[in-house]
Amino acid sequence: MPDHVGGTELYTRWLARGLGQRGQQVTVFYRRSAKGTGQEDRTEEGVHVRAAWAGLQTPTRRLLATFGDPPMVRLFERTLEQVRPDVVHIQHLMGLPVGLIHAIQRRGLPFAITLWDFWWVCANAQLLTNDSQQVCDGPEAYLNCARCALARADRSRLWPALPAVAGLLGWRGHLLRRVMAAADALIAPTEFVRRWYGSHDAPVEKLVTIQPGLEYPGSVSPQKQGSDGPVRFAYIGGLSWQKGVHVLVEAFRGLQGACELWIAGDESFDPPYVARMRAQAVPGVRFLGRLTREQVWETLAQVDVAVVPTLWYETFSFIVSEAFAAGLPVVASSLGPLADRVRDGVDGLLLPPGDVAAWRTAMQRLISDPSLLARLRANVRPPLTLEEHTEQIESLYTRIVGLPAGTTVGTNQTR
């Protein structure tokens, strides 16, 4: 599967394997950053995987690739010719050219897109500005997008270039709106994402909400829940400013009573940010590093509460599903889809993003009132399983291909 493993890549692995187990022939096509041009084929868990490369990827090249990359288009066309899929499911097009869509259309193939983030409208993907670090509602004549792009490239002083950059991003937006209009289905992982895209020029009639399923482990055996000892809060995810982990570290300072804060994530992504958090951490804060899938479940079995303090719009958040599967309540920012997924006061708590005092107060409540923690835990509902989700996706494929229900179709997953 794709070399970089995040939520989208993990989902792609699960779905491809799930479809294969249901008798589908699945090929995963993805771009690898490497010198020269070429491809590599392998089989993973019964799934055909093709890695293709056409030069090294930098942030600038990744952006410009949207407009054109003939070598990559040719590699994808070769894949379509060899695989001959019935339907193409695009998990993401970042770093890949719009020309791939033209190749799909030339063959008359139906295709669906899963809207894993806001990249189809926002070049920054997450609606968080680089210049002011504020949640954004989308393009405003693309001038705000140009300011954001220059800040991300550390070129904020090049303000005379704003009109040119805005024009480039406007053209990018035009191309991607055409792609969304051409798709047979736009899959939103949550209702918030469906509503947001529907209000930002995506064709409403093609938007459908299909919540991702979770690949459960063989068993989840709680070791900590219901036992005496400190109340343990766990953050598992990316370690960067927009994830809001520093809010937890600061909120944890001053808590009264037996408690611990466990922080798990790849510390190499933003070392200065992690170094600052480590310097501010008080006793009781533990940094676990990056966890394997098995270690994620082992960690969830040893803690009491999962925390998601994000400062930007998540589009789903698999850790919420994993926490619920482990029987844990979730304390999360009341922002975007998290407000749809966590029922405030029922199976978790929703808090203002970035409000340290509010987070400290909520965490203290959970420490001081064991009955609140028990009540929230009792109301946790198990999330959708991967099998249930795969069945819904397979039904969507059948519908857009126009085949009778129960028909086996071949799928090409593009990432």
N, C-alpha and C positions, 0 to 999 in steps of 0.2 A: 504494500500500500504506500501512499505518499511518504516521503522521507521525514518531513516535519509532522509531528503528531500533536494536534490540538483537538478541540471539540469537533470541528467539522471533519477532520481526517479520521478521528475515532469513529464517528457516526458512519462515515463512508465504509470503513472496514466492517462494522456491524451489519449495515444494510446489504452490502455486497454478499457477505457470507450468508445472511438470512435469506436473500433471494436465491442464492445457489442451493440452499437446503430445500427450497420449495420447487426445485427443478428448473430454475431459470439459468440461462447461460449469460454470465456477467463478465464484462471487461472494464477495468478501471484504467483510465488514461489520465496521466498527470504530468506536469512540467517539472523537470529537475534543472537546477542551476548548475551548468557545467560548460567548459570550453568546447568549442566546435559544435557540430550538429550530429545527432544520432538518437538511437533508441535502445532500450533494453527490455526484454520480456522475461517474465517469471510467473510462477504459479504459487499463490498463497492461499491455503485453506480451500482449495478447489476453485479459486477465482483467478482469471487471467489478468495480470497487471502489466501495463506498458508504461514505462518511464521514457519521456522524450525530452531532449534538450536542444537548444539552439542558441547557445551563448550564456554567459554569466548574467545573473539577475541582480541589479541594484535597484534601490527604490525608484530612481528616475526611469530606468529602463522598464521597470515593472509597470509604471504609469504609461509610458509611451507604447508599450507592447499592445495596449488596447487598440491603438489606431492601425497597427499593421505589423506583421511578422511573417513574411512569406515562408521561410523555412519551417516554422512551427505549423503553419496551415498545411503545408505539404505533408508533414509527418502525421497530422491528424487525418487528412484525407486518405492517406495510405491505411491508417487504422480502420477507418470506416469501410474502405474497400475490402479489407481482409476480414473484418469481424461481421459486417453486414447486419447491424443491429436493427431491431424493430422500433426501438425508442431510445432516446438519449436523455439522461438525467444529469443536468449540470448542477454540481454542488457549489462550484465557484468558478468565476472567469478571471479572477485577479492574476495578472501576469500572463494572461493568454489573450490573443487577438480576437476582435469581433469577427474576423474572417472565419473562425471556426463555426460560427452560427451560419454564415453564408454557405459553408460546405455542407452543413446539415440540411439547409433549405434546398440546395441544389439537388439533393437526393430525395427530397420530399419526406423527410423523416420527422415525425412528431418529437417535440422535446419539452421537458419540464425543467424548471429552475427552482431550487430551494433557496430562499432568501435568508441566508445565515447571518447576515449583518446588513448594514445600510450602504454598502459599497456601490450598489447600483444607482444610488443618488449622490452619496457622499464619498469623494475620493479618499477621505480619511477613514472610511468604513464604519466608524463608531459614533459619529455626530458629537465629537468632542474636539473643540478648537485647539490648535497648537499655539495660537498667539495669546489667547486669554484663558484657556483651560476651562471653558464654559460649555455646557450642553447646548447643542445647536439644533435648530429646527429645519435645517436644510438650506439650499442655495438662495441667496438674495442677489439676483443678477450675476451670480458667481463671483462677485467682488469679495465677499466674505470668504469664499472658498480659496480665492487667490491669496488673500492675506494668510490664511491657515496653511496653505501649501508652502509659501515662502518661509513662514516660521518653522515649519517642519524641516525644511532644507537649510535652516539657519541662514537665511538670506533676507531677513525682514527689512534690511536697509535698502533693498532693491525695489522700493515702492514705485519707481517709474515703470517697472515691468508689470504692475498690477493689471492693466487692461489686457496685455498680451496673454498673461497666465489665465485671467478670467475667460478670455476667448477660447483658449485651449480646453479648459475645464467645461465650458459651455458646450463645446463640440463633443467632448467625451459624454456629457449628460445626454445630448441628443442621440448619439449612437446607442447608448445603453437603454434609453427609453424605447428605441426601435426594437432592440432585442427583446425587451419585456413584452412589447406589443405583439411580437411574432410568436412568443412561446404559447404552447397549448395549455400550460398550467403554471401558475406561480404558487409555490408551496410556502406558506408562512408557518414557522414553528409555534407561534403563539398568536392570540387574538390581537395583541398590541401591535405586532409586526404587520398583520394583515390590515389593521386600521391605518397604521402610519403610511404604508405604501399606497393604500387606496386614496389617501389624501395628498399624495405626492406623485401624481401622474401615472401610476401603474394601472393597467386596465382592471377595474374592479371585478368584472365578470370572470376573470381568469384567476383571481385570488382564492385560495382555499387553505384553511387552517388544518394542518395535520401535525399534532404534537409528536415529537420524536419519542420512540420507545427506548427502554433501557435494557441493556444486556445484564441480567442479574448474575451474580456469582452463584456457585453451587449452593451456598448457604451463607447467611449473615448471622453470626453468633455473637450477640452483644456480650461483652465482658464487663462493661462498666455500668450500663444503664440500671438504675434501681439500687445500686450499691452505695455504701458510704464512701466518703472521700471528697476531694475537691470537685467543684463543678468545672468541667472541661469544655471550653469553647474551641472549635476547630475551623480554621480557614484553610481551604485546599483550592489552589488555582494559581493564576499568574501573579507574579510579584512585580508590579509596576504602579505608578502613581494613580492611574485611572481606576485601578481595582480597589483603591481605598483602604489598603491594608494598614497604612500608617494611622488611619482613624481608629482602628482597633487597638493598635499599640498604645496610642495616646489615651484612649478611653479606659484601657486596662489599668493605667496608672491611677491609683487612688481607690480602687475597688476594695471593699471590706469583706473579709471572710475567705474561706478556703476556695481557691479558684486557680485555673491555669488557662493559658492561651496557647494553642498549638498552631503553628504556621507552616504550611507545606507548599512548596513550589520551587521552580527552577531559579536559583539565585544568580545564575550566570546571565540572565536576560537583561537585568538592569542592576549591576553590582553597586553603583553609588547609592541607589535607592535602598537596597537591602542593607548597606553599611549604615545608612542613617537610621534605619529602623532598629538595627542591632544596638546602635549607640544609645537609643532612647528606651530600649526595652528594660523592664524591671524584672526582678525574680518572679518566676511563674510563667514567663514567656519562653516558649521552646520553638526553635527553628528546626524543622525536620528535613529540609531539602526536598528534592524532587522524588516523588513516590511512584512506584510501579502500580499497575492496576490492582494487583493483589494487596499491596501496602495501603492503597486507598481504602479498601474495604476493611482491612485490619485496623486502620486508624479510626474509621467511623464506628467500629465496634467498641472502641475504648473511650469515646467521648460522649458528652451529653447534648451538645447543641452545635449545629453548623451555622456559620456566619458568612454572609455575602454582603460586604460593605461597599459595593461598587459605586463609582461616581459617574459612570456613563451608562448608556442603554445597553444592557445585555439583550440578546434576542431570545435566549432560552435559559441557559445555565444548567448544564448537566449535573453539577454538584448538588443542586436542589433535588433533582430526581434521586441521586445516589443517597442523599441524606434521608429522604422520605423512605426509600427502600430499606434503609437501615433502622427505620423507626425513630429518626431524630427530628425534632422541631427545627425550624430554620428562622434565624433572625436576619433580615435583609433590608437593603435600602428600598424605600417606597418609590421606585423609579422604573418606568417602562414595564416590561413583561413580569418582573418580579412581583409587582403588585397584583398581577393576574394569577400568579402561581401560589403565592403564600397567603393564606387566609389569616389576616391580622387578628390575634387573640384566640385563634382556633387551633392552627397547627404551627404557629410561629408568630413573630412580631415584625411589623413594618415600621421603619424609622426614617427620619429625614436624612438623605445622603450627606455625608460630611459633617454632620452635627455631633461633635465629640460628646457634648454634655448629654444629648439624648441617648446616644449609644451607651455611655457609662451608666445612666439611670436604668436602662432596660437590662443591661447585664447584671447590675446590682439586684434588680428585682428577681431575676432568675436564681441568683445566689441566695438571697434572703428568704425567698418563698418557694420551698420545695414543691408545694402543692401546685403552683403555677406551671412549673416544669413538667410535673406529672400529667396535668390536664392537657397541656399542649401535645405532649407525647401520645396521649391516648387518642387524640383526634387525627393523628397522621394517617393519611391514606396512601396505599402503595401506588406508585406511578405506572403508566402504561408499559407493558412489556415489549421487548423487541419483536416478538412474534406477532403481537396484535398490531403494532405499527407497520411491520412488513406487509401484512395482509392488506392494510389500507393503501399502502403505496402500490402494491401489485394491482389492486382494483383501479387505482388512478391510471396506471400504465394501460390496463386493458381498455379503459374508457377512451383515452386519447388516441390509442392505436385504432380503436373502432372494431375490436374483435369481440366475439361472444365471451361471456364470463367463464372463467376456468381455463381459458386458452393460455398456453405457455408462450412467453415472449422473451426475446433476447434483449439485454440491456447494456448500454454503454454509459458508464459513470465517468464524468469529466470533472477533474479537480485541477 
